[in-house]
Amino acid sequence: MIPWRSRTFLIAGALVAAAAALLLLAIPSANQSKLIVIITPSLDNPFFGQEAIGAEERARALGYATLKFSHGDDAYKQSELIDNAIARNAAAIILDNAGADASLAAVLRAKNANVPVFLIDREISSRGAAEVQLVSNNYQGATLGAQAFVEALGENGTYLELVGRESDTNARIRSRGYHDVLDQYPGMKMVSRQSANWDQAQAFSVTQSVLQAHPGIKGVIAGNDTMALGAIAALESAGRRDVVVVGFDGSNDARDAILAGKMHATVLQPAQRQAQYAVDLADRYLKTGSTGQPEKLLMDCYLIERGNAPQLKNFALTTDTK
């Protein structure tokens, strides 16, 4: 039989060991990976490129190594890139995904491999797979753009709506936001609603066709700046400088078009700040085990017109200190 005093020491020792083990679990391991993998639809597209730059700069400032990849809106390629990040023992993944439904399995695979995923720009179709879904308030931004469009047209006129990729959640939300405003005005008549898949060349072709069928249109409202710029090119080729064009994203090219009088307005979604905040949350999660925030987070958008367009650069307002 173990003497009472010895039993006391054994119990005390066990408690100290247990406490030490819990403390070690709470503190990141010295061997913890310091790699953050950043995956976006494209590195050439200005919006997605600025996302990647913003995430990379913040991650490196916090002491992480980074790798940047593009999935090209291909869910299969995205799956391979996520598997590659898992194999590289990434600490975290910052992801602008390739589809709300198509991305879920790969995000869950990363979660099960203890590689947390922090989504930016686009949601996925389920909660609990990603640590964070940080997206622009696309609906709020779309209502801002639609109201500016209505006012520029004097609440009266025929218009074309250019929609992004129909499978993209953001395309649907922006279109709904547009119509929740536009449909309140009986004088606003949509003559055509067509997808140009976020693409400038497709938007050019679609706008040309609509102009032939409806030569008197007064406005074009587009789901992103790239399509808006394609529409502007088609309108210019037809000698139509009188058509009101509104876009969405807040690109430098849209800014220049606004200042040149070719585009009426765009809606800024803060790509860099969004990506940087996602990295901040990833860093907090890796250090403490929690982001301290709910999974779904929205960032407000801002209307950009001629008055504040000079302050717009790389998807950020230079006077915005938030």
Helices and strands as residue ranges (DSSP letters): H 4-26, E 35-40, H 46-61, E 65-70, H 75-87, E 92-95, H 104-112, E 117-120, E 132-136, H 138-152, E 157-163, H 169-182, E 188-195, H 200-213, E 219-222, H 225-237, E 244-246, H 252-259, E 266-268, H 271-288, E 296-299, E 302-304, G 309-311, E 312-313, E 316-317
